[in-house]
């Protein structure tokens, strides 16, 4: 069955790298979990490794990771004879704007209810805005017609 030889904390080279080495015969398939969820590989997070005999060595690479990438990373190696896993904590960046504690600090408290929009009030406001826009369009059309109809006549019968 597979055996995880090494799993190292993230180190920054060109990209951030969680280095690993896995031994197994037959060669195990490898996949990763992030905080217990299957990690989908993308252009930003992907695994590169090479097979040398019965040992697979490589890196889980992170291209410019953020605080969203912080968490526990688990490598899972599986072959026909069994599976093995090992977890390591990956820490890349702090959350922006951390809560400040002290004499002059404050926090705005938002509840989910305060962030919700009342749909009846919103639909009423939209209908008022649409009504005013329609009234303005009708008024402009009437003014345009009146200017075209009555604006061409000369006053006092003068031509020119």
Backbone torsions as a table, in degrees:
resi	resn	phi	psi	omega
1	UNK	NA	160.6	-179.3
2	UNK	-66.5	155.0	177.6
3	UNK	-140.8	129.5	179.5
4	UNK	-86.0	116.3	-176.9
5	UNK	-81.7	-47.9	179.4
6	UNK	-141.8	150.1	171.9
7	UNK	-149.8	115.2	-172.3
8	UNK	-110.8	153.0	177.4
9	UNK	-62.5	156.7	-178.4
10	UNK	-59.1	135.8	177.2
11	UNK	-128.5	141.2	179.9
12	UNK	-93.5	119.3	169.7
13	UNK	-112.0	-116.2	170.6
14	UNK	-71.4	-46.2	172.1
15	UNK	-117.6	171.0	172.1
16	UNK	-75.7	142.4	-173.4
17	UNK	-135.7	127.5	167.1
18	UNK	-100.3	104.2	-176.0
19	UNK	-80.2	145.2	179.3
20	UNK	-147.0	159.6	172.1
21	UNK	-142.6	131.2	-177.5
22	UNK	-129.1	135.0	177.5
23	UNK	-108.7	138.2	176.1
24	UNK	-176.4	144.5	175.4
25	UNK	-141.5	111.8	7.0
26	UNK	-69.9	163.6	-175.6
27	UNK	-58.4	127.7	-178.4
28	UNK	-77.7	153.8	169.5
29	UNK	-87.2	143.4	-175.8
30	UNK	-117.7	137.7	167.3
31	UNK	-147.2	165.9	-172.5
32	UNK	-120.3	150.5	172.2
33	UNK	-119.4	142.7	174.0
34	UNK	-119.2	114.1	-176.2
35	UNK	52.6	41.3	176.2
36	UNK	84.6	-6.2	180.0
37	UNK	-104.7	146.6	178.8
38	UNK	-61.0	130.6	-178.4
39	UNK	-89.5	118.9	176.0
40	UNK	-83.5	130.0	178.7
41	UNK	-81.7	136.5	180.0
42	UNK	-133.7	-171.2	174.8
43	UNK	-65.7	-28.5	-176.2
44	UNK	-83.9	-38.7	178.9
45	UNK	-125.3	118.2	178.1
46	UNK	-152.2	159.7	-178.0
47	UNK	-104.7	136.4	172.9
48	UNK	-127.6	131.6	178.1
49	UNK	-152.5	164.3	174.8
50	UNK	-133.4	150.8	-178.4
51	UNK	-99.3	126.7	177.2
52	UNK	-129.6	96.1	-175.2
53	UNK	69.3	-122.3	179.7
54	UNK	-96.0	3.4	-176.0
55	UNK	-111.4	129.9	172.9
56	UNK	-104.7	123.7	178.0
57	UNK	-122.0	143.2	178.6
58	UNK	-179.5	-161.6	-177.0
59	UNK	-140.2	145.8	162.9
60	UNK	-93.7	113.2	-172.1
61	UNK	-98.2	139.5	178.5
62	UNK	-122.7	121.9	176.9
63	UNK	-96.0	106.4	179.8
64	UNK	54.9	64.8	179.7
65	UNK	-71.0	156.1	178.6
66	UNK	-119.8	-171.7	178.7
67	UNK	-66.0	-21.4	177.2
68	UNK	-66.8	-22.4	-179.3
69	UNK	-87.4	-4.6	176.2
70	UNK	-64.6	147.3	175.6
71	UNK	144.7	-168.7	-178.9
72	UNK	-92.2	130.4	178.2
73	UNK	-114.0	126.7	-178.7
74	UNK	-118.0	126.5	173.3
75	UNK	-94.6	134.7	179.4
76	UNK	-121.2	120.2	178.4
77	UNK	-111.6	127.9	-176.0
78	UNK	-134.8	135.3	167.8
79	UNK	-139.2	-171.9	-175.3
80	UNK	-65.8	-20.8	-175.4
81	UNK	-94.6	-7.9	179.1
82	UNK	152.9	-165.5	179.0
83	UNK	-146.6	160.7	177.3
84	UNK	-144.0	149.9	175.6
85	UNK	-144.5	157.0	178.0
86	UNK	-150.9	144.3	-175.2
87	UNK	-118.2	145.3	175.5
88	UNK	-140.0	150.6	179.7
89	UNK	-89.7	128.3	176.0
90	UNK	-108.1	124.2	179.2
91	UNK	-127.8	121.5	-174.6
92	UNK	-114.4	-55.4	-179.3
93	UNK	-139.4	155.0	172.6
94	UNK	-77.8	158.4	174.6
95	UNK	-65.9	138.8	176.8
96	UNK	-69.4	151.0	178.2
97	UNK	53.9	61.1	178.0
98	UNK	-65.9	157.2	179.7
99	UNK	-65.7	127.5	-178.8
100	UNK	-93.5	131.3	176.7
101	UNK	-111.2	144.2	179.3
102	UNK	153.5	-168.1	-174.2
103	UNK	-68.3	-40.0	-173.9
104	UNK	-103.4	14.1	-177.4
105	UNK	-86.6	153.7	175.2
106	UNK	-149.3	160.5	177.1
107	UNK	-133.1	138.1	173.3
108	UNK	-85.5	127.2	-179.2
109	UNK	-96.5	117.7	176.8
110	UNK	-112.6	131.2	171.9
111	UNK	-104.8	157.1	179.0
112	UNK	-55.8	-33.0	-179.4
113	UNK	-68.4	-35.4	-179.4
114	UNK	-72.2	-20.5	179.1
115	UNK	-89.3	-12.4	-178.3
116	UNK	-78.0	150.6	178.5
117	UNK	-105.3	132.8	178.0
118	UNK	-71.8	117.2	-173.6
119	UNK	-68.6	-33.4	178.9
120	UNK	-66.8	-44.7	179.6
121	UNK	-65.2	-39.1	179.1
122	UNK	-65.3	-43.3	179.9
123	UNK	-66.8	-34.4	177.0
124	UNK	-65.6	-43.7	179.0
125	UNK	-64.2	-38.7	178.5
126	UNK	-66.3	-42.0	-179.9
127	UNK	-65.9	-36.2	176.0
128	UNK	-63.8	-44.8	-179.5
129	UNK	-63.9	-41.2	178.8
130	UNK	-66.2	-40.8	178.2
131	UNK	-62.6	-44.3	179.0
132	UNK	-65.5	-37.9	178.2
133	UNK	-66.2	-40.6	178.6
134	UNK	-65.1	-42.0	178.8
135	UNK	-62.1	-42.3	179.4
136	UNK	-63.9	-39.4	178.9
137	UNK	-65.0	-44.4	179.3
138	UNK	-63.2	-43.0	179.3
139	UNK	-61.3	-42.7	178.6
140	UNK	-64.2	-40.5	179.1
141	UNK	-64.3	-44.1	179.1
142	UNK	-62.8	-43.8	178.7
143	UNK	-63.0	-41.1	178.7
144	UNK	-61.8	-43.6	179.1
145	UNK	-64.9	-44.1	-178.6
146	UNK	-64.9	-39.8	179.1
147	UNK	-65.8	-41.5	178.6
148	UNK	-66.6	-38.4	-176.5
149	UNK	-75.7	-48.3	-173.1
150	UNK	-98.1	-13.8	-176.8
151	UNK	-78.4	-14.3	-176.2
152	UNK	-85.2	-20.9	-178.5
153	UNK	-75.2	136.4	178.0
154	UNK	-85.5	148.5	-179.6
155	UNK	-83.1	149.3	175.8
156	UNK	60.9	21.4	175.6
157	UNK	70.5	15.5	180.0
158	UNK	-84.8	141.4	177.4
159	UNK	-103.9	153.1	172.5
160	UNK	135.1	NA	NA
